[in-house]
Amino acid sequence: MSLPAGSNTSEPTVTVLDYGSGNVRSAVRALERAGAKVTLSAKAEDVLEADGLVVPGVGAFGSVMAELRSVDALRMIGRRVAGGRAVLGICVGMQVLFEAGVEHGQLDQGLGEWPGTVELLPAAVVPHMGWNTVQVPEGSVLFEGIEDERFYFVHSYGVQKWDFEVLQPKMRPPQVTWSEHGAPFIAAVENGPLCATQFHPEKSGDAGARLLRNWVRSLNKPSLQRMVP
């Protein structure tokens, strides 16, 4: 299926974090079709040395955080982010990048890369399951060429507020893509090397395939740092 992460090939190496989060084979196959050499692993050398890391996630916020801790993923994700190395979170893999999640009255801490709390969507019907449109910010790299497409969502919880404080004048603010189900919620974030989607690109047909190609191709380019000249 793959070569070891960090192999010397013209194709970017991507590790899909293997920590017990359901069936990730569809993500592996989609990334391979997008042009990556993919390894499914939780080994530190694979996670830290790959050109890109994908953090999938299904289930409850607290359970996913516990599973990530069990394989030392919080430290490894943190090291990649601190070093400007590409990370892509998907579904609950996006949610855990925020400060906290509240499910069934239980508050669990997230990785805290972005401000915000994951909460139940105020919709008449949950989960939010199916295709939906998104509102993409100008200049998006992930959504280049697919700004008007629909993507496939399966979730009951989301981040409904964005309050990011730019602490340094030269800091490039994250680009935030929104969707709506009962209320507006964050559908994707692009923050230099750290990106995430609430929807499942691997289940989103041609649009999702294009988004993954956009991300994989970005791994061959100089990292989009959080600081700009």
N, C-alpha and C positions, 0 to 999 in steps of 0.2 A: 504493500500500500504506500510506502513512503521510504524516504531516506532519512538518516538521523538529522535532527535539527542542527543547523549550522553547517551542513554539507556545502562544499564548494560547487555550486551549480548556478546556472543563469536564472533559474527560477527561485523566487523567494521561498524561504523555509517558514512554515507556520506550525506552531504547536497548538492543538486543541486541548485545553486543560481537561484531563481525565480524573474526575473526583467523585464519580458516582451519580452525575446529574442526568439520569435518564438515557434515552437513545440519542447519541451524538453522531451516529454514522452518517445521517443525512447532511450534517454540517461538514463532516470530513469530505464527503463526496462532492458537495457543492464547492468547497474551497479548492479541491483538486481540479475541478472543471474550470475554476477561475484562474488557474495557472500557478498554483502553489504546490510545493512539496510538503505534504502534511504528515505530522506525527501526532498520534493520540497518546498523551503521556502526562504524568504529574511529576516526573523526575526533574530535579532542579536544573540539570544541565540542558535538558530539552526546553524547559520553560524559559530559562534565562538566556540561552544562546540563540534561539530562533529569531528570525527577522520580525515575525509577528506572533502575538499570542491571542488566541480566541478564548474567551471565558463564557461558555454556555451556561444556561440555568433554567430549570423548571421546578415548580413546587413552591413551598412557602419560603419567605424571605429568611426567617430564622433558621430553618433547616439547611438552606443553601449556605448560609454563613457558617454553620457548624461543620458542614462537609468541607468547605474551603479551609477552615482552620485545621481539619484533620490531616490535610496534606501539605500544611505550611504555605498555602497559597496566598494568604494575606501578605506575608513577608515578600514572596516572590513577585506578586503583582506590584507591591509598593516599590521594590527595587527597579522594576522595569519602568514604571512611571517616573521615578526620580531620575533615571538615566535617559529619559526621552525615547524609550523603546516602545514600539507600537503595541497597543492593546486594543482589542475589540470585544466589548461585552454584548451579549445577546439575551434579550428577555430578562429573566431574573438576574442574569449576569450583568445587565445594565443597572438594575435596581440596586444591587449591593454596592455600587460605586457611590451612591448617595449617602447622606449622613445616617439615616435611620429608616426603619420600616415598621409600620404598625399593622398587625393582622390579628383579628379576633381579640382586640384589646391588649395584645402583647407588643411591647416596644423592644426592638432589637437594633443594635448599633450596626451600621454599615462601614464601608471603608473610608467614607468621608472625603472622597476626592472632589465631590461637588456638594453644594448646599441643597437641602431639600429632604422631605420625608415621603416615603412611599405609603400611600393610603388608598382605601377602598374607593373605587370610582363611583360617583353619585349618579348612577344610571339606573333606569327601571329594570334593566336586564343585565346581569353579569353572570358569567364572564363576557367580556368583549371578545367575541370570537368571529373572525371573518376578515374580509377585505375592507380597507379604509384608506381615504386620502390623507395626505400630509401637507403641511405648510412649510416649505423649505426656505431657509435664508439664502440670500444672494451670496454667491461665491462658494457654495458647498462643494467639497471634493467628493464625498460619499455619494451624493445624489446627482452628480454631473450627468446630464443626458436623460435623467429619469425624474425630473422635478415634478411632473404632473401625473405620475403613476400611482397605483394603489399597492398596498403592502398588507401582508397577512399577520393579524394579531390574534393572540390567545392569552388573555390576562384579565384579572379582576381588579388589580391594584396598579397605581401609577403615581408619578410625581406631578402635581397639579400647579405648583408654583415654582418660579425660578427667580432667585434673588442672589445673583453672583456679584460680589464686590471686587472691582478691579483695584488691586492694592498698589500697583505700579503703573505709571503713565504709559510705559512702553509695552505693557501686557496686552496681548490680543485676547479679547473676550471670547469665550466659547461660542460656537454657532449652535443654536438650538432649533430643532425641528419639532413642530407640534402636530397633534391630531386631536380628535374630539370623540368622546363617548360619554354622554351625560354632562361632561365639562371638558374644557381643554386639558390635555395632559402632554407630557414630553414624550415624543416618539423617537427622538435621536439627539445625541450630543456629539459635536466634533470639537475637541479641545487639544489641538496639536496632535501628539502621538496617541492620545487617549480618546477613543471613540466608542460609541455604544448605540444600540438600537433596541427599542422596546418590542418591535415586531420581529418576526423570524425571517431574515433574508433567504435562508435556505428553503423556505416554504412559500416564497413570494414570486415564483415563476421567473419570467424573463427579467422583471424589474429587480428582483432580489439577486439574480445572477449578475446583473450589471453592477449593482452596488458592491457585491463581493469582488468583482473584477476591479472596480475602482479602488477598493481598499488594498487588494493584493498588489496592484500596479504602484500604489503609493509607497510600498515597501522598498521598491527599487530606486526611489528618489531620496534626496536628502530629507531627513526628518523635519516635519513642519513643527518647529519649536514653538513654545508658548510665548517667546519673546520675539518682537519684531524690531528691525533697525529704527 
